[in-house]
């Protein structure tokens, strides 16, 4: 959505400049193109910086502010390694190149721990034995925040589609977690 807004704004700017200068010579046309290129480049660069700043600000605010349930936040590899222990408990072949991984997220602290940014394409990734990567099948739905309650283990399931090789590694917050031998899903 954010990229679409930037793109629309850029296209409107280009259209406006183009229509205003439609009767210009070839030299003028070249100057218009380079000027437009500079404007659009600046808009896109500024937009990307703003989006990055918003994302980083959200993460910082979530960590600094106290949540209603007093949960600590995992948003990076360092946070994950400090606050949780994660293993892949089961890997199931659902058929049709789809696989479901069941994770065991262990929280040995008294406070809840919330994993965030799971919808980011790079946060939850399956790697096959040949090193090919597969993001979550539907990161918007599957990538919702997950809270591991204190002194307990939380079960989390992720589905990956169009997996052409045998699953080998789950990469979670840039931490590689081995995947056990795949079993056929019950009912398959």
Secondary structure, DSSP 8 states (H G I E B T S, - for coil): -HHHHHHHHHHHHHHHHHHHTTT--HHHHHHHHHHHHHHHHHHHHHHHHHHHHHHHHHHHHHHHS--TT--EEE-SHHHHHHH-EEEEEEEEEEETTEEEEEEEEEE-SSS-EEE--TTSTTTEEEEETT--EEE-TTHHHHTS-EEE-TTEEEEEEEEE-S--S-EEEEEETTEEEE---EEE-TT-
